[in-house]
Amino acid sequence: MPFNPLQQRGIPLDRQVRNWRELNVAPIDPDHSDPYTRCRIITMNGIEVEAILFSHQMARHCPDPEVKRQLASVRYVEAQQQKAVNWLLPGVSSVLETTIAYEQVAVDLTAWVARMEPDPYLKQAYEFGVLEDFDHLYRYANLYEMIEHRKAEEIVRGLTEVMPGRPTKFHHRDPVDNVRDPYDRNRTDPLSKLHALTIMSAEQQTMNFYMNVGPQYMEPIARQLYQEIGLIEEEHVTHYESLVDPGETWWEQLVNHEYNECYLYHSFMEQESDPKVKAIWELHLNMELEHLRLACDLMRRHDGREPEEVLAPELPEPVTFEPNKEYLRQLLDTQIDLTTLGAGYVREAHERFERMQQLLNNGDRPPSERVMEEHARMVGGEYRVETEGEHPVPALRGGR
């Protein structure tokens, strides 16, 4: 049945604060849970973190004390939601195991969004980015086997392949070439706004995670790989955030954030296999419905517009975590040699790209290449999970 969050009433805000016992959620079992349950958890943590950071930024630019108080009240509940969601992750997982799960999110969420995106320019932006996250998964999987002596297939469980994407060393571009053209807020499909906000939030979460966990390792090669890929995640956030129309008002952005939370909690509630986690998605959806109602009231009062002018009349088809192997192999076969030039894409290594490569590498091999060399010396060959046959690009076939 169609679900229109604008016509639903959620839990009143004054009944949404939870006590410590309610926030003390039981983490999932990493050995027996559906890997996509963990992906949904990671995604919703990124969405909640973005909601909190956006609300803080809006409050810092808002002169109205009454609005600031309402933002603070909703933001506190969002902070509780973020804690409940993120604390579902198991404490027994190492940083590298969580990292591989983060990259599985980046691969399968971005691939799904690219498949569903109606705007060709935005679709290309997601297709370009996903081939880089695909390679990050491959590099971290080899690091994982090298320093923890375990295999990434225990984490991805055959749902996502592990093999080379666009080589990480080619992800380092001049910053000006990471800025894309934004969609037009007055013409774009409302679904495109939700897609852009979702992927931007997910990549921002990954950027923040790598910035903080990278120096926790003692192994030099691990520290260096996190540093390299952490810089690329900053490029990705620039890439995706530039897709959003900067002409959107604060009130428009606020309702987009709240609507997107309703969309994702509803999507994940529909497909969740873990009953305990499903109950959290349902609870948070009912909280977000009230947050959306309050945001819509603010938009009417301060922007002079009805939220129906910018939001979809009903939720789109649910966001789904599912294997995207055939689609990714098609992209590898046709787009692996792309880079960016201005707001577009080219196949040749242009002057700005080559200059950035020289400045950064300065004659040295980047960590993403050296981790493969060290893995080959220690373990022999390289680690891959190729469930659908050999690599579609002949030059990248191999492995162990």
Phi, psi and omega in degrees: 000140176301142181236115178253105183295341179288344181254007182253148175251134180257199179286129178306143185302325183286359176246013187264343182289130181255152178273176185300322181296321180289329180280346183279072184284150176278127180291159177287160176269112185295339183275342185234350181282155171298127179306329180285341170297315177297322178297319179295321178298312181298318179300312184290332173297316178297322179294317180291321177299316178298320179299319180292312182295320178297316180298321176297315180297319179297318180297324181290343179251007186254122180275350185273112183296329180292319177295318179300322179292320178293318176301319181296320181295314179292321183296325179297320178293320176300322179294322176293320177299317180299318179296315181298318181292307186293330180283357171288340178291142184284133179292343181283344181287138176285169177300319181293323177297317177295322177301315180296322176295321176302317181287330173296320174301310183301321182289305189280331175289313181293322178296318179297316179299317179299319180297325185266349186291125182281339184268121184300322181292317179292320178303316179298323179298319180288321178296322178296313184292324186293330179291338177278318175297326178300319178288325177299318178303317180296317181293315181293326178296322177290322175298320181299313179294327185287318186255340178246354175059036176230169186247140182294339179297337175292340181261311184278340174053037176077000180282332182230131179285156178236105180196171186299139168253212171297123187306134185304327182298338180267006180276346185277108185240161171301134184306328182294337180272004174265355183268121180263171173280139180280157170291162177267113186299336182272348184238336188289154175296135177306330178298323181296324178295319180293318178300312182297317180294321181295310184289322175302315182295318180295317180290324177299319178299316180295317177303311181297319181299312182292326177300327186264325186269340184307312182284002178282348180273148174270327182294122182304319184293326178292314179302319183289322180293318177298324179295316181294309183289331175300322176293324179290325178296327174297319176300319181294320177297317175301315180303310186279321182293333180288348177287339184279134180296117180291352178279353177297133178288165176304319183291321177296316178297322181297312181292327176297317178300312184292321178296319180296323176296318176300316181301313185285319177297321178295317179301312185286329175298323183293331187246356186294132181266341181268115185301322181293319179289321178302321179296326177290319177300319181293317178299312182293326175300315181292333172288316184293330176301322177287321177300319178295317179300317179294320179295320179296321177297319178296321180295318179297317185287318190256339181253346179068024181229157174274140180300333179299342179290337184238347185252156176293145181291342174206161182297138175293180175305141186301144170294133186233129169274120181203160178298142179233034190298311182297318181297315180295321178296324176296317179295319178300320183289333188244342188229007187295335185264013179282149163223183184251150174218115188060227179267009182241192186230141180222169179255347182263150177280099185278177189299315181295320179298313182294324178294319179295319177300318181292316180299318186281314185275326176048043178087352180264159174276133182292159181306324181297333175276321183290330178295327177288323179293317179294321178299316180298320180292321185278318190249330184098122180066212179223162183263131176218159168231098183245085185282342185252018179109187184292163183301138181292343178259113185307323182293342183254014177279148181152224182094201185237000000 
